[in-house]
Amino acid sequence: MSGYWLCDTQQGLFRIALMRFADTQRFIILYEDEPLGCCETPEAALNRLIRGETSQPSCGLDIRRLPLPTTLSDWVYATSA
């Protein structure tokens, strides 16, 4: 069983999930299932996201303008089988 953090906004769903990337486990930043970047820790992933240091979603959404929660404790933690 694994888990991930999510934040559902009016503009779409953001997730930070632990996934295998280049033969290593990394925390992947996703917007509507589109990968935007990866980091070694979920906190680092969130920091990159809120500072606008990820790839821009293909829809052109400016993430820096969104009022995303700045701490993981303010995101929803969900588990998946």
Residue pairs with C-beta under 8 A, 6 or more apart in sequence:
1 79
1 80
1 81
2 17
2 18
2 79
2 80
3 18
3 77
3 78
3 79
3 80
4 15
4 16
4 17
4 18
4 77
4 78
4 80
5 15
5 16
5 17
5 42
5 46
5 72
5 75
5 76
5 77
5 78
6 13
6 14
6 15
6 16
6 75
6 76
6 78
7 13
7 14
7 15
7 68
7 69
7 75
7 76
8 14
8 76
9 66
9 68
11 61
11 66
12 31
12 32
12 57
12 61
13 31
13 32
14 29
14 30
14 31
14 49
14 68
15 29
15 30
16 27
16 28
16 29
16 30
16 42
16 45
16 46
16 49
16 72
16 75
17 27
17 28
17 30
18 25
18 26
18 27
18 28
18 42
19 25
19 26
19 27
19 28
19 38
20 26
21 28
21 38
26 38
26 39
26 40
27 38
27 39
27 40
27 41
27 42
27 44
27 45
28 35
28 37
28 38
28 45
29 35
29 36
29 37
29 38
29 39
29 45
29 48
29 49
29 54
30 36
31 57
31 61
31 63
32 57
32 59
34 57
34 58
35 55
36 49
36 54
36 55
36 56
36 57
36 63
37 45
37 48
37 49
37 53
37 54
37 55
38 45
39 45
39 48
42 72
43 72
46 70
46 71
46 72
46 75
47 53
48 54
49 63
49 68
50 63
50 68
50 70
51 64
52 62
52 63
52 64
54 63
56 62
56 63
57 63
69 75
